[in-house]
Amino acid sequence: MAPSSPPQRTRMPCYSFPGNQTLLSSKASRATGTAFLLLAALLGLPGNGFVVWSLAGWRPAGGRPLAATLVLHLALADGAALLLTPFFVAFLMGQVWPLGLAGCKAVYYVCSISMYASVLLTSLLSLQRCLAVTRPFLAPRLRSRALARRLLLAVWVAALLLSIPAAAYRHLWPDDVCQLCHPTSNHTAVHLGLETLTAFVLPFGLVLGCYGLTLARLRGARWGARRHRTRVGRLVSAIVLAFGLLWAPYHVVNLLQAVAALAPPEGSLARLGGAGQAVRAGATALAFFSSSVNPVLYVFTAGDLLPRAGPRFLTRLFEGSGEALGGSRSREGTMELRATPRLKVVGQGRSNGDPGSRVERDTQGWDL
């Protein structure tokens, strides 16, 4: 009896752009992607590890501030994505996916969860800061532990659900290339278009709107010393620029391929979809930098607090934000109330027992 041949792996029929480009087709994109991934891991893993070390064990008397809790989970999400970089580096360098079909789906699913969690947490941070500045009377509600738990649960559940297509549409192409596999061009357009809408357009619009309102309020307020206004402005600009610049190339490729998938296959626009596929590896690796820059921004924000507080500068940063629960009144709330015309009038009448003068003295030392 003749020996039986080994079973052949069945492969799904996948829609392909003209030219049949894959993630590995461009040598320049592979080299760029490898360099970006290595740099992101070298910078981001220690940085996010430091953030987790600083905030996970921090238990102030009144509870951890909401902003600090969001930053802690942001570091966990970013760190999870960066821990996957060895698989992607091996894939780009060896040009073969090393973990099989199950690993292909699982790794990209975790990566997508991290992406959505990071984007949603960044949006919540901007919204929290915007409300703290523009609606200071909401400060007690924003410090609620129950609210923090509900928000975090919503973020992670949303990330788990929104990431399902990333795993469902991921498959091994010929030559063991792990990439998206859509059965039709319509699936390609809908999936990529919705991913860009939910992971970039809507969150980025929220971030820009929130920080625009925050800056408008801060610029119109008496903000103690000019250096405080400069520090907040630099942080806001850095966050918005980092978010937009690092994710924009990835989502430009998404939109380009979504439009190309709906174009006539013999047209030049359809061929641009193949070019987008060739540069996707580099654009995706660049987006990984969004998981590594946040710790740098915290150091950038700390300024002169870093040499004074040392390794604990991050907790001091959040203590200085006035969002801790220990006091009877939020210093952040009083600082922002002072920015309103009503509190300025009260603060002008300085006498020995005037509470407005007490607010004035407290806020002069506010360091964020």
C-alpha positions in Angstrom: 0.0 0.0 0.0 1.4 3.4 -0.9 2.1 5.7 2.0 -0.6 8.3 2.4 0.4 11.9 1.7 0.3 14.4 4.6 -2.9 16.3 4.9 -3.0 19.6 3.0 -4.0 22.6 5.1 -7.1 24.2 3.7 -6.9 28.0 3.2 -9.7 30.4 3.1 -10.3 32.3 -0.2 -9.1 35.8 0.5 -9.8 39.0 -1.4 -6.6 40.4 -2.8 -5.8 43.7 -4.3 -4.3 43.8 -7.8 -0.7 42.8 -7.6 -1.2 40.3 -4.8 0.9 42.3 -2.4 1.3 41.0 1.2 2.7 42.4 4.4 6.1 41.1 3.5 6.2 42.3 -0.1 8.2 45.5 0.6 11.7 45.1 1.9 11.8 48.7 3.0 8.6 48.3 4.9 9.9 45.2 6.6 13.1 46.9 7.6 11.3 50.1 8.8 8.8 48.0 10.7 11.5 46.0 12.5 13.4 49.1 13.5 10.2 50.8 14.8 9.2 47.8 16.8 12.6 47.3 18.4 12.8 51.0 19.4 9.2 51.0 20.7 10.0 47.9 22.9 13.3 49.3 24.2 11.7 52.6 25.1 8.2 51.5 26.1 8.6 48.4 28.1 10.8 50.0 30.9 8.7 53.1 30.8 5.3 51.5 31.1 6.8 49.1 33.7 7.9 52.1 35.7 4.4 53.6 35.5 2.8 50.3 36.7 5.4 50.1 39.6 4.7 53.6 40.6 0.9 53.5 40.6 -0.2 49.9 41.2 1.1 50.0 44.8 0.0 53.6 45.5 -2.8 53.7 48.0 -3.4 57.2 49.2 -5.7 57.6 52.2 -8.7 58.7 50.2 -8.1 56.4 47.3 -6.3 56.6 44.0 -7.4 59.6 41.8 -9.4 58.7 38.7 -6.7 60.1 36.4 -4.0 58.0 38.0 -6.2 54.8 37.7 -6.8 55.6 34.0 -3.0 56.1 33.5 -2.3 52.8 35.3 -4.6 50.9 33.0 -3.2 52.7 30.0 0.3 51.5 30.9 -1.0 48.0 31.3 -2.7 48.1 27.8 0.4 49.6 26.2 2.7 47.1 28.0 0.7 44.2 26.7 1.0 45.4 23.1 4.8 45.9 23.5 5.2 42.4 25.0 4.1 41.0 21.6 6.9 42.8 19.7 9.2 39.7 19.6 6.6 37.8 17.5 6.2 40.6 15.0 10.0 41.1 14.8 10.5 37.4 14.1 7.7 37.5 11.5 9.2 40.5 9.6 12.8 39.2 9.8 12.1 35.5 9.1 9.2 36.3 6.7 7.2 33.4 8.2 4.7 33.6 10.9 6.1 31.5 13.8 3.0 30.5 15.8 0.6 28.9 13.4 -3.0 29.9 12.7 -4.2 29.9 16.3 -1.2 32.1 17.3 -1.9 34.4 14.4 -5.4 35.1 15.5 -4.6 35.2 19.2 -1.6 37.6 19.0 -3.4 40.1 16.7 -6.5 39.9 18.9 -4.5 40.9 22.0 -2.8 43.6 20.0 -6.2 45.0 18.8 -7.6 44.9 22.4 -4.6 46.9 23.5 -5.1 49.4 20.7 -8.8 50.0 21.5 -8.2 50.1 25.3 -5.4 52.6 24.8 -7.5 54.8 22.5 -10.5 54.7 24.8 -8.5 55.4 28.0 -6.8 58.3 26.3 -10.2 59.7 25.3 -11.4 59.3 28.9 -8.4 61.1 30.3 -9.0 64.0 28.0 -12.7 64.0 28.9 -12.0 63.8 32.6 -9.5 66.7 32.4 -12.0 68.7 30.4 -14.8 68.2 32.9 -12.5 69.0 35.8 -11.7 72.4 34.2 -14.9 73.4 32.6 -17.3 71.8 35.2 -15.4 72.0 38.5 -18.6 71.3 40.5 -18.5 67.8 39.1 -15.2 67.1 40.8 -16.7 65.0 43.7 -18.5 62.7 41.2 -15.3 62.3 39.1 -13.5 61.1 42.2 -16.0 58.2 42.8 -14.4 54.8 43.0 -17.6 53.2 41.8 -17.5 55.5 38.7 -13.9 54.5 38.0 -14.8 50.8 38.2 -17.7 51.2 35.8 -15.7 53.2 33.4 -12.8 50.7 33.3 -15.2 47.8 32.9 -16.9 49.5 30.0 -13.5 50.2 28.4 -12.2 46.7 28.6 -15.5 45.1 27.5 -15.7 47.5 24.5 -12.1 46.7 23.6 -12.8 43.0 23.7 -15.9 43.3 21.5 -14.5 45.8 19.0 -11.4 43.6 18.5 -13.3 40.5 17.5 -13.1 41.3 13.7 -9.3 41.6 14.0 -9.2 37.9 15.0 -12.1 36.7 12.9 -10.6 38.1 9.7 -7.0 37.1 10.4 -5.7 34.1 8.6 -2.5 32.5 7.2 -1.9 33.2 3.6 0.3 31.1 1.3 3.9 31.0 2.6 2.6 31.4 6.2 2.0 35.1 6.1 -0.4 36.2 8.9 -2.5 39.0 7.6 -6.1 40.0 7.2 -8.2 37.7 5.0 -11.6 39.1 3.9 -13.8 36.9 1.8 -15.0 39.8 -0.4 -14.0 43.3 -1.2 -17.1 44.6 0.6 -15.9 42.9 3.8 -12.5 44.6 3.4 -14.1 48.1 3.0 -16.5 47.7 5.9 -14.0 46.2 8.3 -11.2 48.7 7.6 -13.6 51.7 7.5 -15.3 50.8 10.8 -11.9 50.2 12.5 -10.7 53.7 11.5 -14.0 55.3 12.5 -14.1 53.7 16.0 -10.3 53.6 16.7 -9.3 57.0 15.3 -11.9 59.4 13.9 -14.3 59.4 16.8 -11.7 59.2 19.6 -9.4 61.7 18.0 -12.3 64.1 17.5 -13.2 63.8 21.2 -9.6 64.4 22.3 -9.3 67.5 20.1 -12.6 68.8 21.3 -11.8 68.2 25.0 -8.4 69.7 24.9 -9.6 72.6 22.8 -12.2 73.5 25.5 -9.6 72.9 28.2 -7.1 75.2 26.6 -9.7 77.9 26.0 -10.7 77.8 29.7 -7.1 77.8 31.0 -6.1 80.7 28.7 -9.0 82.8 29.9 -8.3 82.1 33.6 -6.0 83.6 36.1 -3.7 80.6 36.4 -1.3 81.6 39.1 2.1 81.8 37.4 2.7 81.8 33.7 4.9 78.6 33.9 1.8 76.6 34.9 0.0 77.7 31.8 3.1 76.8 29.7 3.4 73.4 31.3 -0.2 72.4 30.7 -0.1 73.7 27.2 3.0 71.7 26.3 1.5 68.5 27.7 -1.8 69.0 25.8 0.1 69.7 22.6 2.4 66.7 23.0 -0.5 64.3 23.7 -2.6 65.4 20.8 0.4 65.5 18.4 1.6 62.0 19.5 -1.8 60.5 19.2 -2.5 62.0 15.8 0.9 61.6 14.2 1.6 58.0 15.3 -1.8 56.6 14.4 -2.5 58.6 11.3 -0.3 56.6 8.8 -2.0 53.3 9.9 -5.5 54.7 9.4 -4.6 56.4 6.2 -3.6 52.9 4.9 -6.9 51.6 6.2 -8.9 54.3 4.4 -6.9 53.9 1.2 -7.5 50.1 1.1 -11.2 50.6 2.0 -11.7 52.9 -0.9 -9.6 50.8 -3.2 -11.6 47.7 -2.3 -14.8 49.4 -3.6 -13.1 50.7 -6.8 -13.2 48.8 -10.2 -10.5 46.2 -10.0 -8.9 47.3 -13.3 -8.6 51.0 -12.2 -5.5 52.8 -10.8 -7.3 53.3 -7.4 -7.6 49.6 -6.9 -3.8 49.2 -7.5 -3.2 51.8 -4.7 -4.8 49.2 -2.3 -1.9 46.9 -3.1 0.6 49.6 -2.4 -1.1 50.2 0.9 -0.7 46.6 1.7 3.0 46.7 1.0 3.5 49.6 3.5 1.2 48.4 6.2 3.9 46.7 8.1 5.8 49.9 8.6 2.7 51.9 9.4 1.5 49.4 12.0 5.0 49.3 13.6 4.9 53.1 13.8 1.6 53.0 15.7 3.4 50.9 18.3 5.2 54.1 19.3 1.9 55.3 20.8 2.4 52.6 23.4 5.8 53.9 24.3 5.6 57.7 24.3 3.2 58.2 27.3 5.9 57.6 30.0 8.1 60.1 28.1 5.2 62.6 28.3 4.9 62.2 32.0 8.6 63.0 32.5 8.2 65.9 30.1 5.3 67.2 32.2 7.0 66.7 35.6 9.7 69.3 34.9 11.2 70.5 38.1 9.2 68.0 40.1 11.4 65.1 38.8 14.6 66.1 40.7 12.7 67.0 43.8 10.5 63.8 44.0 12.9 61.3 42.4 11.4 57.9 41.4 8.1 58.8 43.1 7.5 61.9 40.9 4.5 60.3 39.2 2.5 59.9 42.4 3.6 63.5 43.4 2.3 64.6 40.0 -1.1 63.2 40.7 -1.1 64.4 44.3 -0.4 67.9 42.9 -3.3 67.6 40.5 -5.6 67.9 43.5 -7.7 64.8 42.6 -6.9 62.8 45.6 -9.8 61.8 47.8 -8.2 62.5 51.2 -9.1 66.2 51.6 -12.5 67.6 52.3 -12.2 69.7 49.2 -10.4 69.1 45.9 -7.5 71.5 45.4 -8.1 71.1 41.7 -11.7 72.2 42.1 -10.7 75.2 44.2 -8.0 76.1 41.6 -10.5 76.0 38.8 -13.2 77.8 40.8 -10.7 80.6 41.4 -10.6 80.9 37.6 -14.3 81.9 37.6 -15.3 85.6 38.0 -17.2 84.9 41.2 -14.3 83.4 43.1 -12.0 86.2 41.9 -14.2 88.7 43.5 -14.2 86.8 46.8 -10.4 86.4 46.6 -9.9 90.1 46.2 -11.3 90.9 49.6 -8.3 89.8 51.8 -8.8 89.9 55.5 -7.6 87.8 58.4 -10.6 85.5 58.3 -11.4 85.6 54.7 -11.6 82.1 53.2 -10.8 83.5 49.7 -7.3 84.4 50.8 -6.9 80.9 52.0 -7.8 79.5 48.6 -5.3 82.0 47.1 -2.4 80.8 49.2 -3.2 77.1 48.6 -3.2 77.5 44.8 0.0 79.3 44.5 1.8 76.0 45.2 -0.2 74.0 42.8 2.3 72.3 40.5 0.5 71.0 37.5 
